[in-house]
Amino acid sequence: MPNRPFTRTLLILLFAAMLAPGCAPTAAKPPAPRAAAALEPDPPSYYPHQTGLAWTYLAEGESVLTPPYTLTVLGPTVMAGERVVLTRLRGRAVDITYYHRHDDSGVHLLREDRAGYTITYTPPIQELPAEGTLAPGAAWEGQTVATITHDDPKQATERHNITYRYTVLEHRAAQLPAGRFDTYTIELQASDATNRTDTRQHAWFTPYVGYVRLRGDLILTGGNAITDAHAANTTRCSPDNGC
C-alpha cells in the first residue's frame, strides 16, 4: 500500500496571534479525496475462473440464516513454471485452496492445500472436458498418484493410486435458492487402490455460472458469477414459487 502524504499542523495559538481583531475565521477545508482501487471480476467464461468471482453455498436443508460456505477465485499464480488459477473454499471448519489449470482440453486439478497437509496429483486430475463438449453420455477418465504431504515433518508422506471416471448423466433444469438453472449432472467414480476404497459423488454444473451443486451436497445460494444475461432467463426463488 502506498504511503499517505504527511501533513504538518501549525499550532492554534500561532494562528490566533496572526488574526486581526474582527477577522472572521476561515472555513475548514474539506478533506482531500484519497486514492482507492478495487478489482471487479470479468464476465464469467464457459468454465468461470476470472479473478474475483465468488459463489456462496449451504448444505441442502440448512436454514438461509446459516453462515454459508464461500468459493472464491483468488487469481492466477505459477506452479512449477505453469500458470494455474487458485480457488479457495471457506466456511466453518473448511478451508481448502485448489490449484487448477485451464486449457483447450478442459479443467485440471493439480493440487489442494488443506488444514495440516497438501495433496498433489500427478498427473493432474481432469475435472471437466473441453469447452462445449458437455452433453449427456459424455465421459472422461484417468489415473493419478495423490501425494499427501503433511505440515508436520514427523508424519510420513502418503501416496495413493487413484483411478477415476467422470460421466455426464443428464441435462435438466434445477431449482435452487439462487434461482433456476439448466444444469449438467456429473458423476464422479473413483477408486483408491492403495486403501482399496471406492467413492461415487455427484455435482451439478452450469456453463458461465459454475457449480450450482458441489460434491458434498452444497447448493448454490448466490454469488457474482450469476451474470445479468443468465439472470434474465432465470426464475428467482420467492414465496410464490415455494423457495
CYANA upper distance limits for C-alpha pairs under 8 A (distance plus 0.5 A):
 10 LEU  CA     14 LEU  CA      7.69
 10 LEU  CA     15 PHE  CA      8.20
 11 LEU  CA     15 PHE  CA      7.39
 12 ILE  CA     16 ALA  CA      6.88
 13 LEU  CA     17 ALA  CA      6.79
 14 LEU  CA     18 MET  CA      7.02
 15 PHE  CA     19 LEU  CA      6.94
 19 LEU  CA     23 CYS  CA      6.94
 39 LEU  CA     52 GLY  CA      7.43
 40 GLU  CA     52 GLY  CA      6.86
 41 PRO  CA     50 GLN  CA      6.54
 41 PRO  CA     51 THR  CA      6.14
 41 PRO  CA     52 GLY  CA      5.32
 41 PRO  CA     53 LEU  CA      6.23
 42 ASP  CA     50 GLN  CA      6.51
 42 ASP  CA     51 THR  CA      7.96
 43 PRO  CA     50 GLN  CA      8.03
 43 PRO  CA    225 ALA  CA      8.23
 43 PRO  CA    227 THR  CA      7.81
 44 PRO  CA     48 PRO  CA      5.22
 44 PRO  CA     49 HIS  CA      7.43
 44 PRO  CA     50 GLN  CA      6.84
 44 PRO  CA     53 LEU  CA      8.32
 44 PRO  CA    208 TYR  CA      5.90
 44 PRO  CA    209 VAL  CA      7.42
 44 PRO  CA    225 ALA  CA      6.79
 44 PRO  CA    227 THR  CA      8.05
 45 SER  CA     49 HIS  CA      7.59
 45 SER  CA     50 GLN  CA      8.10
 45 SER  CA    207 PRO  CA      8.37
 45 SER  CA    208 TYR  CA      5.82
 46 TYR  CA    131 GLU  CA      7.13
 46 TYR  CA    132 GLY  CA      8.49
 46 TYR  CA    207 PRO  CA      5.47
 46 TYR  CA    208 TYR  CA      4.94
 46 TYR  CA    209 VAL  CA      8.24
 47 TYR  CA    107 VAL  CA      8.46
 47 TYR  CA    131 GLU  CA      7.97
 47 TYR  CA    207 PRO  CA      6.63
 47 TYR  CA    208 TYR  CA      6.53
 47 TYR  CA    209 VAL  CA      8.21
 47 TYR  CA    210 GLY  CA      6.96
 48 PRO  CA     53 LEU  CA      8.31
 48 PRO  CA    207 PRO  CA      8.32
 48 PRO  CA    208 TYR  CA      6.37
 48 PRO  CA    209 VAL  CA      7.08
 48 PRO  CA    210 GLY  CA      6.47
 48 PRO  CA    225 ALA  CA      8.09
 49 HIS  CA     53 LEU  CA      7.59
 49 HIS  CA     73 VAL  CA      6.78
 49 HIS  CA     75 GLY  CA      8.44
 49 HIS  CA     85 VAL  CA      7.73
 50 GLN  CA     73 VAL  CA      7.11
 50 GLN  CA     75 GLY  CA      7.49
 51 THR  CA     73 VAL  CA      5.68
 51 THR  CA     74 LEU  CA      6.18
 51 THR  CA     75 GLY  CA      5.06
 51 THR  CA     76 PRO  CA      8.11
 52 GLY  CA     72 THR  CA      7.17
 52 GLY  CA     73 VAL  CA      5.95
 52 GLY  CA     74 LEU  CA      6.85
 52 GLY  CA     75 GLY  CA      7.81
 53 LEU  CA     72 THR  CA      6.39
 53 LEU  CA     73 VAL  CA      5.92
 53 LEU  CA    223 GLY  CA      8.16
 53 LEU  CA    224 ASN  CA      6.54
 53 LEU  CA    225 ALA  CA      6.22
 54 ALA  CA     70 THR  CA      7.43
 54 ALA  CA     71 LEU  CA      6.04
 54 ALA  CA     72 THR  CA      4.83
 54 ALA  CA     73 VAL  CA      6.87
 54 ALA  CA    223 GLY  CA      5.85
 54 ALA  CA    224 ASN  CA      6.31
 54 ALA  CA    225 ALA  CA      6.82
 55 TRP  CA     70 THR  CA      6.24
 55 TRP  CA     71 LEU  CA      5.66
 55 TRP  CA     72 THR  CA      7.04
 55 TRP  CA    220 LEU  CA      7.55
 55 TRP  CA    221 THR  CA      8.18
 55 TRP  CA    222 GLY  CA      6.38
 55 TRP  CA    223 GLY  CA      4.67
 55 TRP  CA    224 ASN  CA      7.26
 55 TRP  CA    225 ALA  CA      7.30
 56 THR  CA     68 PRO  CA      6.53
 56 THR  CA     69 TYR  CA      6.09
 56 THR  CA     70 THR  CA      5.03
 56 THR  CA     71 LEU  CA      6.82
 56 THR  CA    220 LEU  CA      6.43
 56 THR  CA    221 THR  CA      6.03
 56 THR  CA    222 GLY  CA      5.77
 56 THR  CA    223 GLY  CA      6.29
 57 TYR  CA     68 PRO  CA      5.98
 57 TYR  CA     69 TYR  CA      5.55
 57 TYR  CA     70 THR  CA      6.86
 57 TYR  CA    218 LEU  CA      6.08
 57 TYR  CA    219 ILE  CA      5.65
 57 TYR  CA    220 LEU  CA      5.08
 57 TYR  CA    221 THR  CA      5.75
 57 TYR  CA    222 GLY  CA      7.78
 58 LEU  CA     62 GLU  CA      6.89
 58 LEU  CA     64 VAL  CA      8.16
 58 LEU  CA     66 THR  CA      8.13
 58 LEU  CA     67 PRO  CA      8.44
 58 LEU  CA     68 PRO  CA      5.82
 58 LEU  CA     69 TYR  CA      6.75
 58 LEU  CA    218 LEU  CA      5.75
 58 LEU  CA    219 ILE  CA      6.04
 58 LEU  CA    220 LEU  CA      7.33
 58 LEU  CA    221 THR  CA      7.29
 59 ALA  CA    216 GLY  CA      8.43
 59 ALA  CA    217 ASP  CA      6.24
 59 ALA  CA    218 LEU  CA      4.90
 59 ALA  CA    219 ILE  CA      6.62
 60 GLU  CA    217 ASP  CA      6.55
 60 GLU  CA    218 LEU  CA      6.68
 60 GLU  CA    219 ILE  CA      6.75
 62 GLU  CA     66 THR  CA      7.23
 67 PRO  CA     91 GLY  CA      8.07
 67 PRO  CA     92 ARG  CA      8.37
 68 PRO  CA     91 GLY  CA      6.90
 69 TYR  CA     89 LEU  CA      7.43
 69 TYR  CA     90 ARG  CA      6.09
 69 TYR  CA     91 GLY  CA      4.82
 69 TYR  CA     92 ARG  CA      7.93
 70 THR  CA     88 ARG  CA      8.39
 70 THR  CA     89 LEU  CA      6.13
 70 THR  CA     90 ARG  CA      5.82
 70 THR  CA     91 GLY  CA      6.82
 71 LEU  CA     87 THR  CA      7.36
 71 LEU  CA     88 ARG  CA      6.04
 71 LEU  CA     89 LEU  CA      4.87
 71 LEU  CA     90 ARG  CA      7.02
 72 THR  CA     87 THR  CA      6.05
 72 THR  CA     88 ARG  CA      5.80
 72 THR  CA     89 LEU  CA      7.09
 73 VAL  CA     85 VAL  CA      8.02
 73 VAL  CA     86 LEU  CA      6.62
 73 VAL  CA     87 THR  CA      4.90
 73 VAL  CA     88 ARG  CA      7.01
 74 LEU  CA     85 VAL  CA      7.92
 74 LEU  CA     86 LEU  CA      5.86
 74 LEU  CA     87 THR  CA      6.00
 74 LEU  CA     88 ARG  CA      7.40
 75 GLY  CA     85 VAL  CA      5.96
 75 GLY  CA     86 LEU  CA      6.02
 75 GLY  CA     87 THR  CA      7.84
 76 PRO  CA     83 ARG  CA      7.16
 76 PRO  CA     84 VAL  CA      6.04
 76 PRO  CA     85 VAL  CA      4.73
 76 PRO  CA     86 LEU  CA      6.56
 77 THR  CA     83 ARG  CA      6.30
 77 THR  CA     84 VAL  CA      6.01
 77 THR  CA     85 VAL  CA      6.64
 77 THR  CA     86 LEU  CA      7.61
 78 VAL  CA     82 GLU  CA      5.75
 78 VAL  CA     83 ARG  CA      5.09
 78 VAL  CA     84 VAL  CA      6.40
 79 MET  CA     83 ARG  CA      6.90
 79 MET  CA     84 VAL  CA      7.15
 83 ARG  CA    101 ARG  CA      7.49
 84 VAL  CA     99 TYR  CA      6.53
 84 VAL  CA    100 HIS  CA      5.88
 84 VAL  CA    101 ARG  CA      5.31
 84 VAL  CA    102 HIS  CA      7.83
 85 VAL  CA     98 TYR  CA      8.46
 85 VAL  CA     99 TYR  CA      6.18
 85 VAL  CA    100 HIS  CA      5.74
 85 VAL  CA    101 ARG  CA      6.88
 85 VAL  CA    102 HIS  CA      8.35
 86 LEU  CA     97 THR  CA      7.07
 86 LEU  CA     98 TYR  CA      6.08
 86 LEU  CA     99 TYR  CA      5.41
 86 LEU  CA    100 HIS  CA      7.08
 87 THR  CA     97 THR  CA      6.11
 87 THR  CA     98 TYR  CA      5.62
 87 THR  CA     99 TYR  CA      7.21
 87 THR  CA    100 HIS  CA      8.39
 88 ARG  CA     95 ASP  CA      7.65
 88 ARG  CA     96 ILE  CA      6.14
 88 ARG  CA     97 THR  CA      4.80
 88 ARG  CA     98 TYR  CA      6.68
 89 LEU  CA     94 VAL  CA      7.57
 89 LEU  CA     95 ASP  CA      6.20
 89 LEU  CA     96 ILE  CA      5.72
 89 LEU  CA     97 THR  CA      6.90
 90 ARG  CA     94 VAL  CA      5.80
 90 ARG  CA     95 ASP  CA      5.04
 90 ARG  CA     96 ILE  CA      7.13
 91 GLY  CA     95 ASP  CA      7.19
 95 ASP  CA    114 ARG  CA      6.85
 95 ASP  CA    115 ALA  CA      7.26
 96 ILE  CA    112 GLU  CA      7.11
 96 ILE  CA    113 ASP  CA      6.11
 96 ILE  CA    114 ARG  CA      5.39
 96 ILE  CA    115 ALA  CA      7.88
 97 THR  CA    112 GLU  CA      6.11
 97 THR  CA    113 ASP  CA      5.54
 97 THR  CA    114 ARG  CA      7.31
 98 TYR  CA    109 LEU  CA      7.75
 98 TYR  CA    110 LEU  CA      8.30
 98 TYR  CA    111 ARG  CA      6.47
 98 TYR  CA    112 GLU  CA      5.20
 98 TYR  CA    113 ASP  CA      7.11
 99 TYR  CA    109 LEU  CA      6.50
 99 TYR  CA    110 LEU  CA      6.03
 99 TYR  CA    111 ARG  CA      5.63
 99 TYR  CA    112 GLU  CA      6.85
100 HIS  CA    107 VAL  CA      7.12
100 HIS  CA    108 HIS  CA      5.92
100 HIS  CA    109 LEU  CA      5.12
100 HIS  CA    110 LEU  CA      6.36
100 HIS  CA    111 ARG  CA      8.00
101 ARG  CA    107 VAL  CA      6.25
101 ARG  CA    108 HIS  CA      5.61
101 ARG  CA    109 LEU  CA      7.06
101 ARG  CA    110 LEU  CA      7.76
102 HIS  CA    106 GLY  CA      6.48
102 HIS  CA    107 VAL  CA      5.28
102 HIS  CA    108 HIS  CA      7.11
103 ASP  CA    107 VAL  CA      7.16
104 ASP  CA    130 ALA  CA      6.40
104 ASP  CA    131 GLU  CA      7.88
105 SER  CA    129 PRO  CA      6.58
105 SER  CA    130 ALA  CA      5.01
105 SER  CA    131 GLU  CA      8.19
106 GLY  CA    126 GLN  CA      7.65
106 GLY  CA    127 GLU  CA      8.15
106 GLY  CA    128 LEU  CA      5.85
106 GLY  CA    129 PRO  CA      4.88
106 GLY  CA    130 ALA  CA      4.62
106 GLY  CA    131 GLU  CA      6.86
107 VAL  CA    126 GLN  CA      6.39
107 VAL  CA    127 GLU  CA      6.12
107 VAL  CA    128 LEU  CA      5.51
107 VAL  CA    129 PRO  CA      7.12
107 VAL  CA    130 ALA  CA      8.19
108 HIS  CA    124 PRO  CA      6.23
108 HIS  CA    125 ILE  CA      5.78
108 HIS  CA    126 GLN  CA      4.78
108 HIS  CA    127 GLU  CA      6.01
108 HIS  CA    128 LEU  CA      7.61
109 LEU  CA    121 TYR  CA      7.82
109 LEU  CA    124 PRO  CA      5.80
109 LEU  CA    125 ILE  CA      5.54
109 LEU  CA    126 GLN  CA      6.89
109 LEU  CA    127 GLU  CA      7.17
110 LEU  CA    120 THR  CA      6.54
110 LEU  CA    121 TYR  CA      5.80
110 LEU  CA    122 THR  CA      7.89
110 LEU  CA    123 PRO  CA      8.06
110 LEU  CA    124 PRO  CA      5.13
110 LEU  CA    125 ILE  CA      7.22
111 ARG  CA    118 THR  CA      7.78
111 ARG  CA    119 ILE  CA      6.03
111 ARG  CA    120 THR  CA      4.92
111 ARG  CA    121 TYR  CA      6.46
111 ARG  CA    124 PRO  CA      8.34
112 GLU  CA    118 THR  CA      6.24
112 GLU  CA    119 ILE  CA      5.60
112 GLU  CA    120 THR  CA      7.10
113 ASP  CA    117 TYR  CA      6.97
113 ASP  CA    118 THR  CA      5.08
113 ASP  CA    119 ILE  CA      7.03
114 ARG  CA    118 THR  CA      6.29
114 ARG  CA    119 ILE  CA      8.38
116 GLY  CA    150 HIS  CA      6.42
116 GLY  CA    151 ASP  CA      5.77
116 GLY  CA    152 ASP  CA      7.92
117 TYR  CA    148 ILE  CA      7.15
117 TYR  CA    149 THR  CA      5.99
117 TYR  CA    150 HIS  CA      4.63
117 TYR  CA    151 ASP  CA      5.89
118 THR  CA    147 THR  CA      8.44
118 THR  CA    148 ILE  CA      6.12
118 THR  CA    149 THR  CA      5.72
118 THR  CA    150 HIS  CA      6.91
118 THR  CA    151 ASP  CA      8.36
119 ILE  CA    146 ALA  CA      6.70
119 ILE  CA    147 THR  CA      5.96
119 ILE  CA    148 ILE  CA      5.07
119 ILE  CA    149 THR  CA      7.00
120 THR  CA    145 VAL  CA      8.49
120 THR  CA    146 ALA  CA      6.12
120 THR  CA    147 THR  CA      5.65
120 THR  CA    148 ILE  CA      7.15
121 TYR  CA    125 ILE  CA      7.14
121 TYR  CA    144 THR  CA      6.59
121 TYR  CA    145 VAL  CA      6.17
121 TYR  CA    146 ALA  CA      5.19
121 TYR  CA    147 THR  CA      6.98
122 THR  CA    144 THR  CA      5.81
122 THR  CA    145 VAL  CA      5.70
122 THR  CA    146 ALA  CA      7.12
122 THR  CA    147 THR  CA      8.46
123 PRO  CA    143 GLN  CA      8.14
123 PRO  CA    144 THR  CA      5.90
123 PRO  CA    145 VAL  CA      7.55
124 PRO  CA    144 THR  CA      7.38
125 ILE  CA    142 GLY  CA      7.76
125 ILE  CA    143 GLN  CA      8.19
125 ILE  CA    144 THR  CA      7.30
126 GLN  CA    140 TRP  CA      8.44
126 GLN  CA    141 GLU  CA      8.11
126 GLN  CA    142 GLY  CA      8.07
127 GLU  CA    166 TYR  CA      8.12
129 PRO  CA    133 THR  CA      7.09
129 PRO  CA    134 LEU  CA      7.63
129 PRO  CA    140 TRP  CA      7.84
130 ALA  CA    134 LEU  CA      8.49
133 THR  CA    138 ALA  CA      8.05
134 LEU  CA    138 ALA  CA      6.94
134 LEU  CA    168 VAL  CA      7.64
134 LEU  CA    184 TYR  CA      7.98
135 ALA  CA    168 VAL  CA      6.88
135 ALA  CA    170 GLU  CA      7.94
135 ALA  CA    171 HIS  CA      7.57
135 ALA  CA    184 TYR  CA      7.98
136 PRO  CA    168 VAL  CA      5.50
136 PRO  CA    169 LEU  CA      5.83
136 PRO  CA    170 GLU  CA      5.33
136 PRO  CA    171 HIS  CA      6.77
136 PRO  CA    184 TYR  CA      8.19
137 GLY  CA    167 THR  CA      7.02
137 GLY  CA    168 VAL  CA      5.92
137 GLY  CA    169 LEU  CA      6.60
137 GLY  CA    170 GLU  CA      8.11
138 ALA  CA    167 THR  CA      6.38
138 ALA  CA    168 VAL  CA      5.87
139 ALA  CA    165 ARG  CA      7.63
139 ALA  CA    166 TYR  CA      5.95
139 ALA  CA    167 THR  CA      4.85
139 ALA  CA    168 VAL  CA      6.83
140 TRP  CA    165 ARG  CA      6.36
140 TRP  CA    166 TYR  CA      5.93
140 TRP  CA    167 THR  CA      7.30
141 GLU  CA    163 THR  CA      8.25
141 GLU  CA    164 TYR  CA      6.05
141 GLU  CA    165 ARG  CA      4.61
141 GLU  CA    166 TYR  CA      6.58
142 GLY  CA    163 THR  CA      6.51
142 GLY  CA    164 TYR  CA      6.07
142 GLY  CA    165 ARG  CA      7.09
143 GLN  CA    161 ASN  CA      7.94
143 GLN  CA    162 ILE  CA      6.13
143 GLN  CA    163 THR  CA      4.95
143 GLN  CA    164 TYR  CA      6.72
144 THR  CA    161 ASN  CA      6.62
144 THR  CA    162 ILE  CA      5.76
144 THR  CA    163 THR  CA      7.08
145 VAL  CA    159 ARG  CA      6.94
145 VAL  CA    160 HIS  CA      6.02
145 VAL  CA    161 ASN  CA      5.22
145 VAL  CA    162 ILE  CA      6.46
146 ALA  CA    159 ARG  CA      6.10
146 ALA  CA    160 HIS  CA      5.56
146 ALA  CA    161 ASN  CA      7.00
146 ALA  CA    162 ILE  CA      7.46
147 THR  CA    157 THR  CA      7.58
147 THR  CA    158 GLU  CA      6.19
147 THR  CA    159 ARG  CA      5.03
147 THR  CA    160 HIS  CA      7.04
148 ILE  CA    157 THR  CA      6.24
148 ILE  CA    158 GLU  CA      5.48
148 ILE  CA    159 ARG  CA      6.79
149 THR  CA    156 ALA  CA      8.12
149 THR  CA    157 THR  CA      5.54
149 THR  CA    158 GLU  CA      7.29
150 HIS  CA    155 GLN  CA      6.73
150 HIS  CA    156 ALA  CA      7.93
150 HIS  CA    157 THR  CA      7.23
159 ARG  CA    194 THR  CA      8.31
160 HIS  CA    192 ASP  CA      6.94
160 HIS  CA    193 ALA  CA      7.54
160 HIS  CA    194 THR  CA      5.77
160 HIS  CA    195 ASN  CA      8.03
161 ASN  CA    192 ASP  CA      6.25
161 ASN  CA    193 ALA  CA      5.99
161 ASN  CA    194 THR  CA      6.33
162 ILE  CA    190 ALA  CA      7.26
162 ILE  CA    191 SER  CA      6.14
162 ILE  CA    192 ASP  CA      5.23
162 ILE  CA    193 ALA  CA      6.86
162 ILE  CA    194 THR  CA      8.50
163 THR  CA    190 ALA  CA      6.11
163 THR  CA    191 SER  CA      5.74
163 THR  CA    192 ASP  CA      7.21
163 THR  CA    193 ALA  CA      8.33
164 TYR  CA    188 LEU  CA      7.56
164 TYR  CA    189 GLN  CA      6.14
164 TYR  CA    190 ALA  CA      4.73
164 TYR  CA    191 SER  CA      6.93
165 ARG  CA    188 LEU  CA      6.38
165 ARG  CA    189 GLN  CA      5.80
165 ARG  CA    190 ALA  CA      6.97
166 TYR  CA    186 ILE  CA      7.12
166 TYR  CA    187 GLU  CA      6.05
166 TYR  CA    188 LEU  CA      5.18
166 TYR  CA    189 GLN  CA      6.99
167 THR  CA    186 ILE  CA      6.11
167 THR  CA    187 GLU  CA      5.71
167 THR  CA    188 LEU  CA      7.25
168 VAL  CA    184 TYR  CA      7.09
168 VAL  CA    185 THR  CA      6.26
168 VAL  CA    186 ILE  CA      5.00
168 VAL  CA    187 GLU  CA      6.85
169 LEU  CA    184 TYR  CA      7.90
169 LEU  CA    185 THR  CA      6.01
169 LEU  CA    186 ILE  CA      6.50
169 LEU  CA    187 GLU  CA      7.33
170 GLU  CA    184 TYR  CA      6.29
170 GLU  CA    185 THR  CA      5.92
170 GLU  CA    186 ILE  CA      8.28
171 HIS  CA    182 ASP  CA      7.56
171 HIS  CA    183 THR  CA      6.15
171 HIS  CA    184 TYR  CA      5.06
171 HIS  CA    185 THR  CA      6.95
172 ARG  CA    182 ASP  CA      6.07
172 ARG  CA    183 THR  CA      6.01
172 ARG  CA    184 TYR  CA      7.15
173 ALA  CA    180 ARG  CA      7.30
173 ALA  CA    181 PHE  CA      5.95
173 ALA  CA    182 ASP  CA      4.79
173 ALA  CA    183 THR  CA      6.34
174 ALA  CA    180 ARG  CA      6.14
174 ALA  CA    181 PHE  CA      5.85
174 ALA  CA    182 ASP  CA      6.83
174 ALA  CA    183 THR  CA      7.12
175 GLN  CA    179 GLY  CA      6.47
175 GLN  CA    180 ARG  CA      4.92
175 GLN  CA    181 PHE  CA      7.01
176 LEU  CA    180 ARG  CA      6.56
176 LEU  CA    181 PHE  CA      8.29
176 LEU  CA    212 VAL  CA      8.46
176 LEU  CA    219 ILE  CA      7.49
176 LEU  CA    220 LEU  CA      7.07
176 LEU  CA    221 THR  CA      7.58
176 LEU  CA    237 CYS  CA      7.97
176 LEU  CA    243 CYS  CA      8.23
177 PRO  CA    219 ILE  CA      8.34
177 PRO  CA    220 LEU  CA      7.09
177 PRO  CA    221 THR  CA      5.43
177 PRO  CA    222 GLY  CA      8.08
177 PRO  CA    236 ARG  CA      8.33
177 PRO  CA    237 CYS  CA      6.45
177 PRO  CA    243 CYS  CA      6.99
178 ALA  CA    220 LEU  CA      6.33
178 ALA  CA    221 THR  CA      4.89
178 ALA  CA    222 GLY  CA      5.48
178 ALA  CA    236 ARG  CA      7.34
178 ALA  CA    237 CYS  CA      7.45
179 GLY  CA    234 THR  CA      6.56
179 GLY  CA    235 THR  CA      6.15
179 GLY  CA    236 ARG  CA      4.92
179 GLY  CA    237 CYS  CA      6.13
180 ARG  CA    234 THR  CA      5.77
180 ARG  CA    235 THR  CA      5.74
180 ARG  CA    236 ARG  CA      7.00
180 ARG  CA    237 CYS  CA      8.36
181 PHE  CA    206 THR  CA      7.47
181 PHE  CA    234 THR  CA      7.18
182 ASP  CA    206 THR  CA      6.73
183 THR  CA    204 TRP  CA      6.24
183 THR  CA    205 PHE  CA      5.79
183 THR  CA    206 THR  CA      5.29
183 THR  CA    212 VAL  CA      8.32
184 TYR  CA    204 TRP  CA      5.95
184 TYR  CA    205 PHE  CA      5.68
184 TYR  CA    206 THR  CA      6.90
185 THR  CA    202 HIS  CA      7.29
185 THR  CA    203 ALA  CA      6.36
185 THR  CA    204 TRP  CA      5.15
185 THR  CA    205 PHE  CA      7.13
186 ILE  CA    202 HIS  CA      6.15
186 ILE  CA    203 ALA  CA      5.81
186 ILE  CA    204 TRP  CA      6.64
186 ILE  CA    205 PHE  CA      7.89
187 GLU  CA    200 ARG  CA      7.54
187 GLU  CA    201 GLN  CA      6.27
187 GLU  CA    202 HIS  CA      5.02
187 GLU  CA    203 ALA  CA      7.09
188 LEU  CA    199 THR  CA      8.37
188 LEU  CA    200 ARG  CA      6.05
188 LEU  CA    201 GLN  CA      5.69
188 LEU  CA    202 HIS  CA      6.69
189 GLN  CA    198 ASP  CA      7.93
189 GLN  CA    199 THR  CA      6.29
189 GLN  CA    200 ARG  CA      5.08
189 GLN  CA    201 GLN  CA      7.24
190 ALA  CA    198 ASP  CA      6.21
190 ALA  CA    199 THR  CA      5.79
190 ALA  CA    200 ARG  CA      7.05
191 SER  CA    196 ARG  CA      7.60
191 SER  CA    197 THR  CA      6.31
191 SER  CA    198 ASP  CA      4.90
191 SER  CA    199 THR  CA      6.97
192 ASP  CA    196 ARG  CA      5.89
192 ASP  CA    197 THR  CA      5.70
192 ASP  CA    198 ASP  CA      6.78
193 ALA  CA    197 THR  CA      7.44
201 GLN  CA    215 ARG  CA      6.54
201 GLN  CA    216 GLY  CA      8.10
202 HIS  CA    214 LEU  CA      8.20
202 HIS  CA    215 ARG  CA      6.13
203 ALA  CA    211 TYR  CA      7.62
203 ALA  CA    212 VAL  CA      8.36
203 ALA  CA    213 ARG  CA      5.87
203 ALA  CA    214 LEU  CA      5.62
203 ALA  CA    215 ARG  CA      5.60
204 TRP  CA    211 TYR  CA      6.26
204 TRP  CA    212 VAL  CA      6.12
204 TRP  CA    213 ARG  CA      5.35
204 TRP  CA    214 LEU  CA      7.27
205 PHE  CA    209 VAL  CA      8.36
205 PHE  CA    210 GLY  CA      6.19
205 PHE  CA    211 TYR  CA      4.89
205 PHE  CA    212 VAL  CA      6.27
205 PHE  CA    213 ARG  CA      7.51
206 THR  CA    210 GLY  CA      5.84
206 THR  CA    211 TYR  CA      6.73
206 THR  CA    212 VAL  CA      7.22
208 TYR  CA    225 ALA  CA      8.13
208 TYR  CA    226 ILE  CA      8.42
208 TYR  CA    227 THR  CA      8.36
209 VAL  CA    225 ALA  CA      5.99
209 VAL  CA    226 ILE  CA      6.02
209 VAL  CA    227 THR  CA      7.79
210 GLY  CA    225 ALA  CA      7.98
211 TYR  CA    220 LEU  CA      8.16
212 VAL  CA    219 ILE  CA      6.40
212 VAL  CA    220 LEU  CA      5.36
213 ARG  CA    217 ASP  CA      6.98
213 ARG  CA    218 LEU  CA      6.03
213 ARG  CA    219 ILE  CA      4.92
213 ARG  CA    220 LEU  CA      6.52
214 LEU  CA    218 LEU  CA      5.60
214 LEU  CA    219 ILE  CA      6.95
222 GLY  CA    226 ILE  CA      8.12
226 ILE  CA    230 HIS  CA      6.99
226 ILE  CA    231 ALA  CA      7.14
227 THR  CA    231 ALA  CA      6.56
228 ASP  CA    232 ALA  CA      6.66
229 ALA  CA    233 ASN  CA      7.56
230 HIS  CA    234 THR  CA      6.75
231 ALA  CA    235 THR  CA      8.31
237 CYS  CA    241 ASN  CA      6.86
237 CYS  CA    242 GLY  CA      7.73
237 CYS  CA    243 CYS  CA      5.36
238 SER  CA    242 GLY  CA      6.93
238 SER  CA    243 CYS  CA      5.88
239 PRO  CA    243 CYS  CA      6.40
